[in-house]
Amino acid sequence: MAKSNYSAPALEKGLAILQMLAGVQRAMTASEIAAELGRSKAEIYRMLLTLEMLNYINQDESGLGFRLTGRLFELGLKKPSRQHLLDTALRHMEILARETGQSCHLTVVSDDATVVLARAESEADVGYAVRVGYRVSAINGTSGRVLYGFQSPDQKAVWLNWMKHRAERQDLRDFLADAKLAKRQGYLVRDSYYTFGVTDLVVPIISSRYAVAALVVPFIDHIENRLPLEQVRESLVRAADLISSELVPVDQA
């Protein structure tokens, strides 16, 4: 597409703010956002008020920092191919949670991060669940490694380009080793990066040969467990295979 001669400075500033907040795991003050974007606090503050009024951002508990709401996430769900993925996956996720006594969630890639698209909670009194919309750098999570392992060579090259600039060398080696293992096994099992006592079980959801999402069970071992970890992993693989078999190919969505 040819570069337009027209510009919309206010829109550009608003989008820059949203992109910045999407890339951090904490609330940011108006001063921090202004400094990061190289703008005055006055002009950024006007944009923040507008975005807050439209419910794209809100203030944290302190009333000083701003963070994204779920509005952009909800808009993304309206994309037909993603809605089809959700509709297809949720049926099987609910069955999986009920049969295993473990919660599960579905993650997708968004820029350089993985985002929880949906979840199904178990009926057990004790469990572990991740909120919908939770976002984490792809290189730091288990599902990011599985998703990378099942991407096309071109897409892997894109991932490697940004990871080389943001990750420590050892972290990148570990990431690539896990991705290779996931590709060979068809799944990945490893301790959670963020929560002690949780083991991530992750299987790709495949459409048109490549991963479009990952199905995750954050397995916890407790007295009410219905199934041991290995049987939960087998049930997870079956659920992911069923979801993949029912998906419309990406190039037809």
N, C-alpha and C positions, 0 to 999 in steps of 0.2 A: 504494500500500500504506500502511495506517495505521501511524503511529509506534508501536512497541512500548513497553510500560511496563517491559519487562525489559532488563537490560543485562548485559554480560559484560566487565568491565573488563580482565581479563587478555587476552582475545581481541582487544579493541580496541587494547590496547598492542602486541600482537604484530603485528597488521595495520598499525598505524601505522609500525612499524619496517620492515616489508617494503616498504610504499609509499615510504618515504623512501629506502631503499637502491636501489629500482628507479629513482628519479629522479636519481641521481648517477652519475658515471662513475669514481668512485674508492672505495676502502675508507674507512669512517668508524670512528673510535674510539668506545668506549662513552661517553666524556665528551662527544664531539661530538653523538652521537645523543641523549643525555639533555638537553643544552642546547637542541637544536633542538626537541625535543618538550615541553620544560618539565617534565621529570620528574627525579627523583633518580637519581644514577648507580647506586645500589644496586638500585632496582626495575627499571631498564632492564637492568642486567647479568644479573639473574635471567632476564629474558625472552630475552636474547641466548644464554645458555647453553641454554635450552630449544629455541630455534630452531636452534641449531647441532646439538644432539643429534638433532633431527628432519631434519637435512640441508637446511634451507631457506636457511641462511647458512653461511659458513665464514670462517676468519681468513686474512688475507693473509700474505705471506712474512714480514713483521715480527712477526706474532703479536699485533699491537696493534689493527689495524683489521679490520672485518667487511665482507663483501660478499655479494651473493646467489649462491647456487649455481644450477644449471639446473633445480631441482626444480619451481618454479612454471611455468617455461617448458614443461617436460615435461607438466605437468598441463593446460596450455592446449592442447597438441597433441591431447589426447583429445577435444576438442569435435568432434562429428561433421562439421560443415561444414569445419573447419580440417583435419581428417584427410583428408577428401575432396580438398581443395585440394592437400595434400601428395602424396597418392597420384597424383593426376592430373599435377601439375607435374613430379615427379621423373623420370618416364619421358622427358619431352621435354627436361628439363634435361640429363640424361646424354647424350642424342643431340646436343644443342647443343654441349656441352663437347667431345665427341669429334670432331665435324665441324669446329669452329672452332679447336680448340687453345687455347681460352680458358676459364677457369673461369666459373661463373655462380652467382648466388644469388637467393633469393626473399625479399622483405621484405614485412612487413605493418605496419599501424599498431597501436600499443599506447599508449593515452592520448595523450600529446603527443610520442611518439617513434616511430621506425621500428625494427623488430627483424628480424634475419635468421632466417627460419624454416627454410630448407634451403639446401644448396649442392651443386654438382656440380663436381668438379675435372677439369681437363684432363689428358691423358696426357703433355703436354709436360714436359721436364725442368725448364723454367723457367716459373713462373707466379705468379699472385697470387690468393689466396683469402681470404675473410672468414669468420670462425668463426661457426657457428650460435649464436644467442643474442645476437650483438653488437647493442647498442642505442645509438642516437644520436638527439638531438633532431631532430624532423621538419624543423624550419626550417633545419637546418645540413647536410642531406644531399640528394643529387640525387633519390633515390627519393621523399623526402617531397614534393618539388615536383611530381613526376608524379602521385603519389597524390592530392594536393590538387586538381590540375587536373581529375581525373576523378571528383570527389565530387559529391553532390547539393548544391543550394543551401543546404539546412538544415545539412548537415555542414560545408560551407565556412564558414558563419557561426560554428559552434562553434570551428573551428580559428582563425579570425580573432580571436575573442574572447581566446583565451589568447596568441596570437602578439603581439597589440598590447601586452600587458603584459610580454612577455619579450624581444622583439626590438627592435633599433635600427631607426629609421625606414627607413634606406637598405637594411638587410638585408631588411626586409619588402617594400620595393619590388622588390628583386631577386628575392625568392622568388616574388612574384605575377607578375612578368614571365616568369620561367622556367615557372611553372605554366601561364600562358596560351599560351606557345610550345609546351609539351608537348601541350596539348589540341589546338592547331591542327595540329601535325605528326603526333601519335599516338605520339611518343617524345621523349626528350631526350638530348642528347649534350653533356657538359661535363666539364672537368677535375675530378678528385676534390678534395673539400675537405680531405682528410686525408692523401693520399699523393701525393707528387711523381711524375710519370711515368705516372700512371694516369688513363685517361679513362673516365668512367662512361657506359655506354650503358644506358638505362632505358626499359622499355616497360610499360604497365599490363596487368594481368590483369583482364578485365572479366566481371562477372556481374550480371545484372539491370540493365544500363545503366551501372553505376558500378564503379570500381576496388575490388577486394578485396585486391589484392596488386600488387607490382611485380616484374618479372623484370629482373635487373641483370647485365651483363657488365662487370667492372672490367678494361677492355682495357689490355694492356701491349704495347708494340712491342719485339720482340726477334728475333734472327736465325732462330729456329725457327718464326716465325709461319706458319701455314698460309694465313690469309686476311687481306687488308687490313681496316682498320677499317670501311669502308663495307659490305663484304660480310658482316662479322660482324654489323653492325647489321641488315642485311636478314634474316639467319638468325635473329637475336633476335626480330624482329617476327613472323616466321613461327611460331616456337616459341610466342610469347605468344598469337598468334591460335589456335593449335591447343589450347592449354591452356584458353583462354576458351571455346572452342566445346564442350569436353567437360565443363565445370563444370555441376553442378546449380545452378539459380538460387538466390540467397540465400534468397528467401522460401519455398523448398521444402526447404532443407537442414535 
